[in-house]
Amino acid sequence: DLLTKIKRNMKKVLFVSAILLSLTTASIAQDGGGKAYEQGKSTVALGYGFGNIWKSSFKAAGVGGSFKGMGPFALTYEYGLTENISVGAVVSYSSLKNTLSNNNVQKLTQFGAVLRGNYHFGSSDKFDPYIGIGVGYYNFKYTSKDANGNDVTSFYSVPGAFGYQGQLGAKYYFMPSLAAFAEIGYVAGSFGQIGVNFKF
């Protein structure tokens, strides 16, 4: 059953990868009057992750139950430092609740603050494909309580405070300053994210 779920998630990742590859190919083929990515410009992006990694970690550890999650949400700021390289920071938040068959409740919340950089390799006026990495800090809070609200000892180990991410993404500008974007990789506690991006 776990193998089936892993295969299903991999199919989703491969599907999104194919879309990003298509967008990248289109961006390289186009040569508009300007570039979607511009040195000296700033962007702010709001994204929502898909494929919550912490939920997958619980299940991989053999923890059953009924899972409900929120996020990860991610707010990203980037600045076009050079002709091809942008630098910035991303803050993220997610929460996960798992109710076990004995009515014990596990909760995990995550806050992240990561510095990241991207290499932009397109030349289109609408598409901005990029690849990058990031390092920073993650704060986790894990609780496990029984049906009466008492603390329960759990074997689940909360990950350390060091955070990192790696992403392959692309933005499509519907307007000169407004774009939709998608990323895959290890991004803000998810296997990828989608959202909107503002350039100024």
C-alpha positions in Angstrom: 0.0 0.0 0.0 2.9 2.4 0.9 4.6 1.5 -2.4 1.4 2.3 -4.3 1.3 5.7 -2.7 4.9 6.4 -3.4 4.4 5.5 -7.1 1.3 7.8 -7.2 3.3 10.7 -5.8 6.2 10.0 -8.3 3.7 10.1 -11.2 2.5 13.5 -10.0 6.1 14.8 -9.7 6.9 13.4 -13.2 3.8 15.1 -14.6 4.7 18.5 -13.2 8.3 18.0 -14.4 7.0 17.4 -17.9 5.0 20.6 -17.7 8.0 22.6 -16.5 10.2 21.1 -19.2 7.7 22.1 -21.8 7.6 25.7 -20.4 11.3 25.8 -20.4 11.6 24.6 -24.0 9.0 27.2 -25.0 10.9 30.0 -23.2 14.2 29.2 -24.9 12.5 29.1 -28.3 10.9 32.5 -27.8 12.8 35.7 -28.0 10.6 38.6 -27.1 11.4 42.3 -26.8 12.4 41.9 -23.1 13.1 39.3 -20.5 10.7 37.9 -17.9 13.7 37.8 -15.5 15.4 41.2 -15.1 18.5 42.2 -13.2 17.8 44.8 -10.6 14.2 43.9 -10.3 12.5 42.4 -7.2 9.8 39.8 -7.0 7.4 38.7 -4.2 5.7 35.3 -4.6 3.0 33.6 -2.5 2.9 29.8 -3.0 1.1 26.7 -1.6 2.8 23.4 -1.4 1.6 20.0 -2.6 2.8 16.6 -1.4 3.4 17.4 2.4 6.7 15.7 3.2 5.9 15.4 7.0 2.7 13.5 6.2 4.8 11.2 4.0 7.4 10.8 6.8 4.7 9.7 9.3 3.4 7.1 6.9 6.8 5.9 6.0 7.5 5.4 9.7 4.4 3.1 9.8 2.1 5.6 11.6 -1.5 5.2 10.5 -4.5 7.3 11.3 -6.6 10.1 9.8 -4.4 13.0 8.6 -5.4 16.6 8.1 -3.0 19.2 7.1 -2.7 22.9 6.1 0.1 24.2 3.9 2.9 24.6 3.5 2.3 28.2 2.7 5.4 30.0 1.4 6.2 33.7 1.0 9.3 34.4 -1.1 11.2 37.6 -1.9 14.0 37.6 -4.6 16.2 40.2 -6.1 17.9 40.0 -9.5 21.5 40.3 -8.5 23.1 39.6 -11.8 22.0 38.9 -15.4 21.2 35.3 -14.5 21.3 35.0 -10.7 18.7 36.0 -8.1 19.0 35.9 -4.3 16.3 36.1 -1.7 14.6 34.5 1.2 11.5 32.4 1.8 9.4 31.9 5.0 7.0 29.0 5.2 4.5 27.5 7.6 2.6 24.2 7.7 0.7 22.1 10.2 -0.3 18.5 10.3 -2.8 16.7 12.6 -3.1 12.9 12.8 -5.9 11.2 14.8 -5.1 7.6 15.6 -7.5 4.7 15.9 -7.3 5.0 19.8 -8.2 8.7 19.5 -4.6 9.8 20.4 -3.8 13.0 18.5 -0.4 13.9 17.0 0.3 17.4 15.8 3.3 18.8 14.0 3.8 22.5 13.0 6.7 23.9 11.0 8.0 27.3 10.5 10.9 27.9 8.1 13.2 30.8 7.1 15.5 30.0 4.3 17.9 32.0 2.1 18.0 30.8 -1.5 19.5 31.6 -4.8 18.3 30.8 -8.4 20.0 30.6 -11.8 17.7 31.9 -14.5 18.4 30.4 -17.9 15.6 31.7 -20.2 15.4 34.6 -22.6 11.7 34.9 -23.1 9.6 38.0 -22.3 6.9 35.8 -20.6 8.6 32.6 -19.4 11.3 32.6 -16.6 12.7 29.1 -16.0 15.2 28.6 -13.1 16.9 26.2 -10.9 18.3 26.8 -7.4 19.1 25.8 -3.8 18.5 27.3 -0.4 19.7 26.9 3.3 18.3 28.2 6.5 16.4 27.4 9.6 13.3 25.3 10.4 11.5 25.3 13.7 9.3 22.3 14.6 6.8 21.8 17.3 5.5 18.2 17.8 2.9 17.1 20.4 1.2 13.7 21.0 -1.8 13.6 23.3 -4.4 11.0 24.3 -8.1 11.4 24.1 -8.1 13.1 27.5 -5.4 15.7 26.5 -2.6 14.1 28.4 0.9 13.9 26.8 1.9 10.6 25.2 5.4 9.4 24.6 6.0 9.0 20.9 8.7 7.3 18.9 8.5 9.9 16.2 11.6 12.0 16.0 11.2 15.7 15.0 13.8 16.7 12.4 16.6 19.1 13.3 16.7 22.9 13.0 18.9 23.0 9.9 16.8 23.6 6.7 17.5 23.3 3.0 15.7 23.2 -0.2 16.3 22.6 -3.9 13.9 23.7 -6.7 13.3 23.6 -10.4 10.7 26.1 -11.4 9.2 28.4 -14.1 7.1 31.6 -14.0 4.7 32.7 -16.7 3.9 36.4 -16.9 0.3 37.1 -17.9 1.1 40.8 -17.4 4.5 42.6 -17.2 4.4 42.5 -13.4 2.1 39.5 -12.7 3.0 35.8 -13.1 1.9 32.3 -12.1 4.6 29.9 -11.1 5.3 26.3 -10.3 8.2 24.6 -8.6 9.2 21.0 -7.9 11.9 19.6 -5.6 12.2 19.8 -1.8 10.4 23.1 -1.3 9.2 24.5 2.0 8.3 21.0 3.4 6.6 19.8 0.2 7.5 18.1 -3.1 6.6 21.3 -4.9 4.5 24.4 -4.9 2.3 26.6 -7.2 1.3 30.3 -6.7 1.4 33.8 -7.9 4.4 36.1 -8.4 4.6 40.0 -8.5 7.6 41.8 -10.0 8.5 45.4 -9.2 
